[in-house]
Amino acid sequence: MKHPVDVHVGKRIRQRRWMVGMTQQQLAEKVGIKFQQIQKYETGMNRVSASRLWEIASALGVPVSFFF
């Protein structure tokens, strides 16, 4: 079951990725994971750990607080 916070964080990841014109593949490569994992994060299927969220925030050029 998807938690509402996980869904919200995923939507914010997708929003920022679109804002900077980055594909899921490009983000995944910057973070060092597979693009399928980015898909799961963006839909809220998988919860993003604190360390992974920090890496994603760095790759997208925003503070971690952007996602909340």
All heavy atoms as a GROMACS GRO file, in nm:
protein
  557
    1MET      N    1   0.083  -0.119   0.000
    1MET     CA    2   0.000   0.000   0.000
    1MET      C    3   0.088   0.125   0.000
    1MET      O    4   0.183   0.134   0.076
    1MET     CB    5  -0.090  -0.002   0.124
    1MET     CG    6  -0.188   0.110   0.130
    1MET     SD    7  -0.299   0.082   0.269
    1MET     CE    8  -0.407   0.217   0.248
    2LYS      N    9   0.054   0.218  -0.085
    2LYS     CA   10   0.132   0.341  -0.097
    2LYS      C   11   0.099   0.436   0.018
    2LYS      O   12  -0.018   0.460   0.048
    2LYS     CB   13   0.100   0.412  -0.228
    2LYS     CG   14   0.138   0.336  -0.352
    2LYS     CD   15   0.099   0.416  -0.474
    2LYS     CE   16   0.115   0.338  -0.600
    2LYS     NZ   17   0.074   0.416  -0.718
    3HIS      N   18   0.202   0.489   0.079
    3HIS     CA   19   0.182   0.589   0.183
    3HIS      C   20   0.170   0.726   0.115
    3HIS      O   21   0.247   0.754   0.022
    3HIS     CB   22   0.299   0.587   0.282
    3HIS     CG   23   0.273   0.668   0.404
    3HIS    ND1   24   0.284   0.804   0.406
    3HIS    CD2   25   0.235   0.630   0.528
    3HIS    CE1   26   0.255   0.848   0.527
    3HIS    NE2   27   0.224   0.744   0.604
    4PRO      N   28   0.079   0.811   0.160
    4PRO     CA   29   0.061   0.943   0.096
    4PRO      C   30   0.188   1.027   0.090
    4PRO      O   31   0.209   1.101  -0.006
    4PRO     CB   32  -0.046   1.010   0.182
    4PRO     CG   33  -0.118   0.899   0.251
    4PRO     CD   34  -0.018   0.787   0.265
    5VAL      N   35   0.273   1.017   0.190
    5VAL     CA   36   0.398   1.095   0.189
    5VAL      C   37   0.491   1.043   0.079
    5VAL      O   38   0.555   1.122   0.009
    5VAL     CB   39   0.467   1.092   0.327
    5VAL    CG1   40   0.604   1.160   0.320
    5VAL    CG2   41   0.380   1.159   0.431
    6ASP      N   42   0.498   0.912   0.061
    6ASP     CA   43   0.582   0.855  -0.044
    6ASP      C   44   0.533   0.900  -0.182
    6ASP      O   45   0.614   0.931  -0.271
    6ASP     CB   46   0.583   0.702  -0.037
    6ASP     CG   47   0.643   0.651   0.093
    6ASP    OD1   48   0.729   0.721   0.150
    6ASP    OD2   49   0.602   0.542   0.137
    7VAL      N   50   0.402   0.905  -0.199
    7VAL     CA   51   0.344   0.951  -0.326
    7VAL      C   52   0.377   1.098  -0.349
    7VAL      O   53   0.417   1.138  -0.459
    7VAL     CB   54   0.191   0.927  -0.328
    7VAL    CG1   55   0.128   0.990  -0.450
    7VAL    CG2   56   0.160   0.778  -0.321
    8HIS      N   57   0.366   1.180  -0.244
    8HIS     CA   58   0.396   1.323  -0.256
    8HIS      C   59   0.544   1.346  -0.293
    8HIS      O   60   0.573   1.423  -0.383
    8HIS     CB   61   0.364   1.395  -0.125
    8HIS     CG   62   0.400   1.540  -0.126
    8HIS    ND1   63   0.325   1.635  -0.191
    8HIS    CD2   64   0.507   1.605  -0.073
    8HIS    CE1   65   0.383   1.753  -0.177
    8HIS    NE2   66   0.493   1.737  -0.106
    9VAL      N   67   0.633   1.277  -0.223
    9VAL     CA   68   0.776   1.292  -0.252
    9VAL      C   69   0.804   1.248  -0.396
    9VAL      O   70   0.878   1.316  -0.469
    9VAL     CB   71   0.861   1.211  -0.151
    9VAL    CG1   72   1.007   1.203  -0.196
    9VAL    CG2   73   0.852   1.273  -0.013
   10GLY      N   74   0.743   1.140  -0.439
   10GLY     CA   75   0.762   1.093  -0.576
   10GLY      C   76   0.715   1.194  -0.679
   10GLY      O   77   0.781   1.216  -0.782
   11LYS      N   78   0.602   1.257  -0.652
   11LYS     CA   79   0.550   1.360  -0.745
   11LYS      C   80   0.645   1.478  -0.753
   11LYS      O   81   0.665   1.536  -0.860
   11LYS     CB   82   0.411   1.406  -0.701
   11LYS     CG   83   0.302   1.306  -0.730
   11LYS     CD   84   0.166   1.358  -0.685
   11LYS     CE   85   0.057   1.258  -0.713
   11LYS     NZ   86  -0.074   1.302  -0.663
   12ARG      N   87   0.702   1.514  -0.639
   12ARG     CA   88   0.797   1.627  -0.637
   12ARG      C   89   0.926   1.591  -0.711
   12ARG      O   90   0.985   1.677  -0.778
   12ARG     CB   91   0.826   1.670  -0.494
   12ARG     CG   92   0.706   1.726  -0.421
   12ARG     CD   93   0.662   1.860  -0.474
   12ARG     NE   94   0.754   1.963  -0.428
   12ARG     CZ   95   0.754   2.088  -0.472
   12ARG    NH1   96   0.666   2.128  -0.561
   12ARG    NH2   97   0.840   2.175  -0.426
   13ILE      N   98   0.970   1.466  -0.700
   13ILE     CA   99   1.088   1.423  -0.776
   13ILE      C  100   1.059   1.436  -0.925
   13ILE      O  101   1.138   1.493  -1.001
   13ILE     CB  102   1.128   1.278  -0.741
   13ILE    CG1  103   1.181   1.269  -0.599
   13ILE    CG2  104   1.232   1.225  -0.841
   13ILE    CD1  105   1.203   1.128  -0.547
   14ARG      N  106   0.944   1.384  -0.969
   14ARG     CA  107   0.907   1.391  -1.111
   14ARG      C  108   0.895   1.536  -1.157
   14ARG      O  109   0.945   1.573  -1.263
   14ARG     CB  110   0.776   1.318  -1.135
   14ARG     CG  111   0.730   1.330  -1.281
   14ARG     CD  112   0.604   1.252  -1.308
   14ARG     NE  113   0.638   1.111  -1.309
   14ARG     CZ  114   0.558   1.013  -1.267
   14ARG    NH1  115   0.438   1.041  -1.220
   14ARG    NH2  116   0.596   0.889  -1.274
   15GLN      N  117   0.832   1.620  -1.075
   15GLN     CA  118   0.813   1.760  -1.111
   15GLN      C  119   0.948   1.829  -1.133
   15GLN      O  120   0.968   1.897  -1.233
   15GLN     CB  121   0.736   1.832  -1.001
   15GLN     CG  122   0.717   1.980  -1.025
   15GLN     CD  123   0.654   2.050  -0.906
   15GLN    OE1  124   0.670   2.009  -0.791
   15GLN    NE2  125   0.584   2.158  -0.933
   16ARG      N  126   1.040   1.811  -1.040
   16ARG     CA  127   1.171   1.876  -1.053
   16ARG      C  128   1.249   1.819  -1.170
   16ARG      O  129   1.315   1.894  -1.244
   16ARG     CB  130   1.251   1.861  -0.924
   16ARG     CG  131   1.386   1.926  -0.929
   16ARG     CD  132   1.379   2.074  -0.954
   16ARG     NE  133   1.513   2.131  -0.962
   16ARG     CZ  134   1.539   2.253  -1.004
   16ARG    NH1  135   1.442   2.335  -1.039
   16ARG    NH2  136   1.664   2.295  -1.009
   17ARG      N  137   1.240   1.689  -1.191
   17ARG     CA  138   1.310   1.627  -1.304
   17ARG      C  139   1.260   1.686  -1.435
   17ARG      O  140   1.339   1.719  -1.523
   17ARG     CB  141   1.288   1.475  -1.300
   17ARG     CG  142   1.362   1.400  -1.408
   17ARG     CD  143   1.345   1.251  -1.393
   17ARG     NE  144   1.208   1.206  -1.397
   17ARG     CZ  145   1.133   1.197  -1.508
   17ARG    NH1  146   1.183   1.232  -1.625
   17ARG    NH2  147   1.008   1.154  -1.502
   18TRP      N  148   1.129   1.704  -1.448
   18TRP     CA  149   1.073   1.766  -1.568
   18TRP      C  150   1.117   1.911  -1.581
   18TRP      O  151   1.146   1.959  -1.691
   18TRP     CB  152   0.922   1.759  -1.566
   18TRP     CG  153   0.864   1.624  -1.598
   18TRP    CD1  154   0.930   1.516  -1.651
   18TRP    CD2  155   0.729   1.582  -1.580
   18TRP    NE1  156   0.844   1.410  -1.665
   18TRP    CE2  157   0.720   1.448  -1.624
   18TRP    CE3  158   0.615   1.644  -1.531
   18TRP    CZ2  159   0.602   1.376  -1.620
   18TRP    CZ3  160   0.498   1.573  -1.527
   18TRP    CH2  161   0.491   1.440  -1.571
   19MET      N  162   1.123   1.984  -1.468
   19MET     CA  163   1.162   2.125  -1.470
   19MET      C  164   1.302   2.144  -1.526
   19MET      O  165   1.328   2.244  -1.593
   19MET     CB  166   1.155   2.184  -1.329
   19MET     CG  167   1.014   2.204  -1.277
   19MET     SD  168   1.009   2.250  -1.102
   19MET     CE  169   1.087   2.410  -1.104
   20VAL      N  170   1.391   2.051  -1.497
   20VAL     CA  171   1.529   2.064  -1.545
   20VAL      C  172   1.551   1.990  -1.677
   20VAL      O  173   1.662   1.989  -1.729
   20VAL     CB  174   1.631   2.019  -1.439
   20VAL    CG1  175   1.622   2.107  -1.315
   20VAL    CG2  176   1.615   1.873  -1.403
   21GLY      N  177   1.446   1.927  -1.730
   21GLY     CA  178   1.457   1.858  -1.858
   21GLY      C  179   1.540   1.732  -1.855
   21GLY      O  180   1.612   1.702  -1.951
   22MET      N  181   1.529   1.658  -1.747
   22MET     CA  182   1.608   1.536  -1.730
   22MET      C  183   1.519   1.413  -1.745
   22MET      O  184   1.406   1.412  -1.698
   22MET     CB  185   1.672   1.538  -1.590
   22MET     CG  186   1.776   1.432  -1.565
   22MET     SD  187   1.846   1.442  -1.397
   22MET     CE  188   1.932   1.598  -1.404
   23THR      N  189   1.570   1.310  -1.810
   23THR     CA  190   1.495   1.185  -1.822
   23THR      C  191   1.517   1.100  -1.696
   23THR      O  192   1.610   1.124  -1.618
   23THR     CB  193   1.540   1.103  -1.944
   23THR    OG1  194   1.675   1.060  -1.923
   23THR    CG2  195   1.528   1.184  -2.073
   24GLN      N  196   1.433   1.000  -1.681
   24GLN     CA  197   1.451   0.906  -1.570
   24GLN      C  198   1.586   0.838  -1.581
   24GLN      O  199   1.654   0.816  -1.480
   24GLN     CB  200   1.339   0.802  -1.567
   24GLN     CG  201   1.206   0.857  -1.524
   24GLN     CD  202   1.096   0.754  -1.526
   24GLN    OE1  203   1.103   0.654  -1.597
   24GLN    NE2  204   0.992   0.776  -1.447
   25GLN      N  205   1.626   0.804  -1.702
   25GLN     CA  206   1.754   0.738  -1.725
   25GLN      C  207   1.870   0.827  -1.682
   25GLN      O  208   1.964   0.782  -1.616
   25GLN     CB  209   1.768   0.698  -1.872
   25GLN     CG  210   1.898   0.624  -1.904
   25GLN     CD  211   1.908   0.490  -1.835
   25GLN    OE1  212   1.811   0.416  -1.826
   25GLN    NE2  213   2.026   0.457  -1.784
   26GLN      N  214   1.864   0.954  -1.718
   26GLN     CA  215   1.971   1.047  -1.682
   26GLN      C  216   1.981   1.064  -1.531
   26GLN      O  217   2.092   1.064  -1.475
   26GLN     CB  218   1.948   1.183  -1.748
   26GLN     CG  219   1.967   1.180  -1.898
   26GLN     CD  220   1.916   1.307  -1.965
   26GLN    OE1  221   1.818   1.366  -1.921
   26GLN    NE2  222   1.982   1.347  -2.073
   27LEU      N  223   1.867   1.076  -1.464
   27LEU     CA  224   1.868   1.089  -1.319
   27LEU      C  225   1.922   0.963  -1.255
   27LEU      O  226   2.005   0.968  -1.164
   27LEU     CB  227   1.727   1.120  -1.266
   27LEU     CG  228   1.713   1.131  -1.115
   27LEU    CD1  229   1.809   1.235  -1.056
   27LEU    CD2  230   1.568   1.162  -1.077
   28ALA      N  231   1.878   0.849  -1.304
   28ALA     CA  232   1.926   0.722  -1.250
   28ALA      C  233   2.077   0.710  -1.262
   28ALA      O  234   2.144   0.665  -1.168
   28ALA     CB  235   1.857   0.606  -1.322
   29GLU      N  236   2.132   0.750  -1.376
   29GLU     CA  237   2.277   0.743  -1.396
   29GLU      C  238   2.351   0.834  -1.299
   29GLU      O  239   2.455   0.797  -1.244
   29GLU     CB  240   2.313   0.778  -1.540
   29GLU     CG  241   2.273   0.669  -1.639
   29GLU     CD  242   2.289   0.709  -1.784
   29GLU    OE1  243   2.337   0.822  -1.813
   29GLU    OE2  244   2.251   0.628  -1.872
   30LYS      N  245   2.297   0.954  -1.274
   30LYS     CA  246   2.361   1.047  -1.181
   30LYS      C  247   2.360   0.993  -1.038
   30LYS      O  248   2.452   1.018  -0.961
   30LYS     CB  249   2.290   1.183  -1.183
   30LYS     CG  250   2.322   1.266  -1.304
   30LYS     CD  251   2.252   1.401  -1.296
   30LYS     CE  252   2.294   1.489  -1.409
   30LYS     NZ  253   2.380   1.599  -1.369
   31VAL      N  254   2.254   0.919  -1.004
   31VAL     CA  255   2.240   0.867  -0.869
   31VAL      C  256   2.304   0.728  -0.854
   31VAL      O  257   2.333   0.684  -0.744
   31VAL     CB  258   2.090   0.864  -0.829
   31VAL    CG1  259   2.069   0.806  -0.692
   31VAL    CG2  260   2.032   1.004  -0.836
   32GLY      N  261   2.327   0.661  -0.967
   32GLY     CA  262   2.391   0.529  -0.962
   32GLY      C  263   2.294   0.414  -0.942
   32GLY      O  264   2.330   0.315  -0.877
   33ILE      N  265   2.172   0.428  -0.994
   33ILE     CA  266   2.072   0.322  -0.984
   33ILE      C  267   2.009   0.300  -1.122
   33ILE      O  268   2.041   0.370  -1.216
   33ILE     CB  269   1.963   0.356  -0.880
   33ILE    CG1  270   1.892   0.487  -0.917
   33ILE    CG2  271   2.021   0.363  -0.741
   33ILE    CD1  272   1.777   0.523  -0.824
   34LYS      N  273   1.918   0.204  -1.133
   34LYS     CA  274   1.850   0.177  -1.259
   34LYS      C  275   1.727   0.268  -1.271
   34LYS      O  276   1.668   0.307  -1.171
   34LYS     CB  277   1.806   0.031  -1.265
   34LYS     CG  278   1.924  -0.065  -1.267
   34LYS     CD  279   1.877  -0.205  -1.292
   34LYS     CE  280   1.994  -0.302  -1.288
   34LYS     NZ  281   2.080  -0.294  -1.403
   35PHE      N  282   1.691   0.300  -1.396
   35PHE     CA  283   1.580   0.392  -1.415
   35PHE      C  284   1.448   0.334  -1.363
   35PHE      O  285   1.358   0.409  -1.325
   35PHE     CB  286   1.567   0.435  -1.562
   35PHE     CG  287   1.496   0.336  -1.651
   35PHE    CD1  288   1.359   0.345  -1.672
   35PHE    CD2  289   1.566   0.235  -1.714
   35PHE    CE1  290   1.294   0.254  -1.753
   35PHE    CE2  291   1.502   0.144  -1.795
   35PHE     CZ  292   1.365   0.153  -1.815
   36GLN      N  293   1.438   0.201  -1.357
   36GLN     CA  294   1.316   0.140  -1.304
   36GLN      C  295   1.293   0.180  -1.158
   36GLN      O  296   1.180   0.195  -1.113
   36GLN     CB  297   1.320  -0.013  -1.314
   36GLN     CG  298   1.313  -0.064  -1.456
   36GLN     CD  299   1.451  -0.090  -1.516
   36GLN    OE1  300   1.550  -0.031  -1.475
   36GLN    NE2  301   1.456  -0.179  -1.615
   37GLN      N  302   1.404   0.199  -1.086
   37GLN     CA  303   1.393   0.240  -0.946
   37GLN      C  304   1.340   0.383  -0.938
   37GLN      O  305   1.259   0.415  -0.850
   37GLN     CB  306   1.529   0.229  -0.876
   37GLN     CG  307   1.523   0.250  -0.728
   37GLN     CD  308   1.437   0.147  -0.657
   37GLN    OE1  309   1.442   0.029  -0.685
   37GLN    NE2  310   1.355   0.192  -0.566
   38ILE      N  311   1.384   0.469  -1.029
   38ILE     CA  312   1.332   0.606  -1.033
   38ILE      C  313   1.181   0.601  -1.058
   38ILE      O  314   1.104   0.674  -0.996
   38ILE     CB  315   1.403   0.690  -1.141
   38ILE    CG1  316   1.553   0.706  -1.110
   38ILE    CG2  317   1.335   0.827  -1.156
   38ILE    CD1  318   1.586   0.784  -0.986
   39GLN      N  319   1.138   0.516  -1.150
   39GLN     CA  320   0.995   0.500  -1.178
   39GLN      C  321   0.919   0.463  -1.051
   39GLN      O  322   0.812   0.518  -1.024
   39GLN     CB  323   0.971   0.390  -1.283
   39GLN     CG  324   1.009   0.428  -1.423
   39GLN     CD  325   0.989   0.312  -1.520
   39GLN    OE1  326   1.012   0.196  -1.487
   39GLN    NE2  327   0.948   0.345  -1.642
   40LYS      N  328   0.972   0.370  -0.976
   40LYS     CA  329   0.906   0.325  -0.854
   40LYS      C  330   0.901   0.437  -0.749
   40LYS      O  331   0.803   0.451  -0.677
   40LYS     CB  332   0.975   0.201  -0.798
   40LYS     CG  333   0.954   0.079  -0.886
   40LYS     CD  334   1.030  -0.041  -0.832
   40LYS     CE  335   1.012  -0.162  -0.925
   40LYS     NZ  336   1.088  -0.277  -0.878
   41TYR      N  337   1.009   0.515  -0.740
   41TYR     CA  338   1.009   0.629  -0.648
   41TYR      C  339   0.903   0.730  -0.688
   41TYR      O  340   0.828   0.782  -0.605
   41TYR     CB  341   1.145   0.698  -0.646
   41TYR     CG  342   1.256   0.623  -0.579
   41TYR    CD1  343   1.388   0.644  -0.619
   41TYR    CD2  344   1.234   0.532  -0.478
   41TYR    CE1  345   1.492   0.577  -0.558
   41TYR    CE2  346   1.338   0.463  -0.417
   41TYR     CZ  347   1.467   0.487  -0.458
   41TYR     OH  348   1.570   0.421  -0.397
   42GLU      N  349   0.896   0.761  -0.817
   42GLU     CA  350   0.805   0.864  -0.865
   42GLU      C  351   0.658   0.826  -0.850
   42GLU      O  352   0.574   0.914  -0.837
   42GLU     CB  353   0.837   0.900  -1.011
   42GLU     CG  354   0.966   0.976  -1.026
   42GLU     CD  355   0.995   1.022  -1.167
   42GLU    OE1  356   0.918   0.987  -1.259
   42GLU    OE2  357   1.093   1.096  -1.186
   43THR      N  358   0.628   0.699  -0.852
   43THR     CA  359   0.489   0.656  -0.834
   43THR      C  360   0.456   0.629  -0.687
   43THR      O  361   0.339   0.608  -0.655
   43THR     CB  362   0.460   0.527  -0.914
   43THR    OG1  363   0.545   0.422  -0.867
   43THR    CG2  364   0.478   0.548  -1.063
   44GLY      N  365   0.555   0.631  -0.601
   44GLY     CA  366   0.533   0.605  -0.460
   44GLY      C  367   0.531   0.457  -0.426
   44GLY      O  368   0.500   0.420  -0.314
   45MET      N  369   0.562   0.373  -0.524
   45MET     CA  370   0.564   0.229  -0.499
   45MET      C  371   0.676   0.191  -0.402
   45MET      O  372   0.660   0.101  -0.320
   45MET     CB  373   0.582   0.151  -0.630
   45MET     CG  374   0.462   0.156  -0.721
   45MET     SD  375   0.315   0.080  -0.650
   45MET     CE  376   0.364  -0.091  -0.646
   46ASN      N  377   0.790   0.258  -0.414
   46ASN     CA  378   0.903   0.234  -0.324
   46ASN      C  379   0.930   0.361  -0.245
   46ASN      O  380   0.923   0.472  -0.298
   46ASN     CB  381   1.028   0.195  -0.401
   46ASN     CG  382   1.026   0.053  -0.449
   46ASN    OD1  383   0.922  -0.013  -0.451
   46ASN    ND2  384   1.141   0.004  -0.491
   47ARG      N  385   0.964   0.344  -0.120
   47ARG     CA  386   0.998   0.455  -0.031
   47ARG      C  387   1.143   0.497  -0.057
   47ARG      O  388   1.231   0.413  -0.073
   47ARG     CB  389   0.980   0.409   0.113
   47ARG     CG  390   1.002   0.516   0.215
   47ARG     CD  391   0.952   0.471   0.350
   47ARG     NE  392   0.805   0.470   0.344
   47ARG     CZ  393   0.730   0.414   0.437
   47ARG    NH1  394   0.783   0.354   0.540
   47ARG    NH2  395   0.599   0.418   0.426
   48VAL      N  396   1.168   0.626  -0.060
   48VAL     CA  397   1.302   0.679  -0.083
   48VAL      C  398   1.372   0.695   0.051
   48VAL      O  399   1.319   0.763   0.140
   48VAL     CB  400   1.297   0.816  -0.155
   48VAL    CG1  401   1.437   0.863  -0.191
   48VAL    CG2  402   1.210   0.810  -0.280
   49SER      N  403   1.487   0.633   0.066
   49SER     CA  404   1.562   0.648   0.191
   49SER      C  405   1.619   0.789   0.200
   49SER      O  406   1.628   0.861   0.100
   49SER     CB  407   1.676   0.546   0.197
   49SER     OG  408   1.776   0.579   0.102
   50ALA      N  409   1.657   0.828   0.319
   50ALA     CA  410   1.712   0.962   0.341
   50ALA      C  411   1.838   0.985   0.259
   50ALA      O  412   1.854   1.091   0.196
   50ALA     CB  413   1.739   0.983   0.490
   51SER      N  414   1.927   0.887   0.257
   51SER     CA  415   2.052   0.904   0.182
   51SER      C  416   2.027   0.911   0.032
   51SER      O  417   2.088   0.990  -0.040
   51SER     CB  418   2.150   0.791   0.213
   51SER     OG  419   2.092   0.666   0.184
   52ARG      N  420   1.932   0.832  -0.018
   52ARG     CA  421   1.899   0.835  -0.161
   52ARG      C  422   1.830   0.966  -0.198
   52ARG      O  423   1.855   1.024  -0.302
   52ARG     CB  424   1.812   0.716  -0.195
   52ARG     CG  425   1.772   0.701  -0.341
   52ARG     CD  426   1.888   0.680  -0.438
   52ARG     NE  427   1.988   0.585  -0.400
   52ARG     CZ  428   1.980   0.452  -0.415
   52ARG    NH1  429   1.875   0.397  -0.468
   52ARG    NH2  430   2.081   0.376  -0.378
   53LEU      N  431   1.745   1.016  -0.107
   53LEU     CA  432   1.678   1.144  -0.133
   53LEU      C  433   1.780   1.257  -0.138
   53LEU      O  434   1.770   1.347  -0.221
   53LEU     CB  435   1.574   1.171  -0.024
   53LEU     CG  436   1.479   1.287  -0.052
   53LEU    CD1  437   1.402   1.268  -0.182
   53LEU    CD2  438   1.382   1.306   0.064
   54TRP      N  439   1.882   1.249  -0.054
   54TRP     CA  440   1.989   1.349  -0.057
   54TRP      C  441   2.063   1.345  -0.190
   54TRP      O  442   2.092   1.449  -0.249
   54TRP     CB  443   2.086   1.324   0.060
   54TRP     CG  444   2.193   1.428   0.070
   54TRP    CD1  445   2.185   1.548   0.134
   54TRP    CD2  446   2.324   1.420   0.012
   54TRP    NE1  447   2.304   1.615   0.119
   54TRP    CE2  448   2.391   1.540   0.044
   54TRP    CE3  449   2.390   1.325  -0.065
   54TRP    CZ2  450   2.521   1.566   0.004
   54TRP    CZ3  451   2.520   1.351  -0.105
   54TRP    CH2  452   2.584   1.470  -0.071
   55GLU      N  453   2.091   1.224  -0.241
   55GLU     CA  454   2.157   1.209  -0.371
   55GLU      C  455   2.070   1.263  -0.485
   55GLU      O  456   2.120   1.331  -0.575
   55GLU     CB  457   2.191   1.063  -0.398
   55GLU     CG  458   2.298   1.006  -0.307
   55GLU     CD  459   2.316   0.856  -0.323
   55GLU    OE1  460   2.226   0.787  -0.375
   55GLU    OE2  461   2.423   0.807  -0.282
   56ILE      N  462   1.941   1.234  -0.479
   56ILE     CA  463   1.849   1.282  -0.583
   56ILE      C  464   1.840   1.434  -0.578
   56ILE      O  465   1.843   1.501  -0.681
   56ILE     CB  466   1.710   1.216  -0.566
   56ILE    CG1  467   1.718   1.067  -0.602
   56ILE    CG2  468   1.606   1.287  -0.651
   56ILE    CD1  469   1.594   0.987  -0.569
   57ALA      N  470   1.831   1.490  -0.458
   57ALA     CA  471   1.826   1.636  -0.443
   57ALA      C  472   1.951   1.701  -0.500
   57ALA      O  473   1.943   1.802  -0.572
   57ALA     CB  474   1.810   1.673  -0.295
   58SER      N  475   2.067   1.643  -0.474
   58SER     CA  476   2.192   1.696  -0.528
   58SER      C  477   2.193   1.689  -0.680
   58SER      O  478   2.233   1.785  -0.747
   58SER     CB  479   2.311   1.619  -0.471
   58SER     OG  480   2.321   1.637  -0.333
   59ALA      N  481   2.148   1.578  -0.735
   59ALA     CA  482   2.145   1.560  -0.880
   59ALA      C  483   2.049   1.657  -0.948
   59ALA      O  484   2.072   1.701  -1.061
   59ALA     CB  485   2.107   1.416  -0.915
   60LEU      N  486   1.942   1.693  -0.877
   60LEU     CA  487   1.842   1.783  -0.934
   60LEU      C  488   1.863   1.929  -0.894
   60LEU      O  489   1.788   2.017  -0.935
   60LEU     CB  490   1.702   1.737  -0.892
   60LEU     CG  491   1.657   1.602  -0.948
   60LEU    CD1  492   1.522   1.560  -0.889
   60LEU    CD2  493   1.648   1.606  -1.101
   61GLY      N  494   1.963   1.955  -0.812
   61GLY     CA  495   1.998   2.092  -0.776
   61GLY      C  496   1.900   2.161  -0.683
   61GLY      O  497   1.876   2.282  -0.699
   62VAL      N  498   1.843   2.087  -0.590
   62VAL     CA  499   1.750   2.144  -0.493
   62VAL      C  500   1.784   2.093  -0.353
   62VAL      O  501   1.846   1.989  -0.339
   62VAL     CB  502   1.602   2.108  -0.526
   62VAL    CG1  503   1.557   2.175  -0.654
   62VAL    CG2  504   1.580   1.959  -0.532
   63PRO      N  505   1.739   2.165  -0.250
   63PRO     CA  506   1.756   2.112  -0.114
   63PRO      C  507   1.658   1.998  -0.090
   63PRO      O  508   1.554   1.989  -0.156
   63PRO     CB  509   1.724   2.233  -0.024
   63PRO     CG  510   1.636   2.320  -0.107
   63PRO     CD  511   1.679   2.298  -0.250
   64VAL      N  512   1.688   1.912   0.003
   64VAL     CA  513   1.600   1.799   0.036
   64VAL      C  514   1.461   1.849   0.073
   64VAL      O  515   1.360   1.786   0.040
   64VAL     CB  516   1.661   1.713   0.149
   64VAL    CG1  517   1.563   1.609   0.198
   64VAL    CG2  518   1.790   1.647   0.101
   65SER      N  519   1.452   1.964   0.136
   65SER     CA  520   1.322   2.018   0.178
   65SER      C  521   1.228   2.043   0.060
   65SER      O  522   1.106   2.050   0.080
   65SER     CB  523   1.342   2.147   0.258
   65SER     OG  524   1.407   2.244   0.179
   66PHE      N  525   1.281   2.057  -0.060
   66PHE     CA  526   1.198   2.078  -0.180
   66PHE      C  527   1.094   1.968  -0.195
   66PHE      O  528   0.983   1.993  -0.241
   66PHE     CB  529   1.287   2.082  -0.306
   66PHE     CG  530   1.210   2.088  -0.434
   66PHE    CD1  531   1.166   2.208  -0.486
   66PHE    CD2  532   1.179   1.970  -0.504
   66PHE    CE1  533   1.094   2.211  -0.605
   66PHE    CE2  534   1.108   1.973  -0.622
   66PHE     CZ  535   1.065   2.095  -0.673
   67PHE      N  536   1.129   1.848  -0.156
   67PHE     CA  537   1.041   1.733  -0.178
   67PHE      C  538   0.927   1.724  -0.077
   67PHE      O  539   0.836   1.645  -0.094
   67PHE     CB  540   1.123   1.603  -0.179
   67PHE     CG  541   1.230   1.606  -0.283
   67PHE    CD1  542   1.364   1.617  -0.247
   67PHE    CD2  543   1.198   1.601  -0.417
   67PHE    CE1  544   1.464   1.620  -0.345
   67PHE    CE2  545   1.296   1.607  -0.515
   67PHE     CZ  546   1.429   1.616  -0.478
   68PHE      N  547   0.930   1.808   0.026
   68PHE     CA  548   0.825   1.807   0.127
   68PHE      C  549   0.745   1.935   0.121
   68PHE      O  550   0.635   1.943   0.154
   68PHE     CB  551   0.885   1.789   0.267
   68PHE     CG  552   0.956   1.657   0.281
   68PHE    CD1  553   1.093   1.647   0.261
   68PHE    CD2  554   0.886   1.542   0.310
   68PHE    CE1  555   1.159   1.525   0.273
   68PHE    CE2  556   0.950   1.419   0.322
   68PHE     CZ  557   1.087   1.413   0.303
   0.00000   0.00000   0.00000
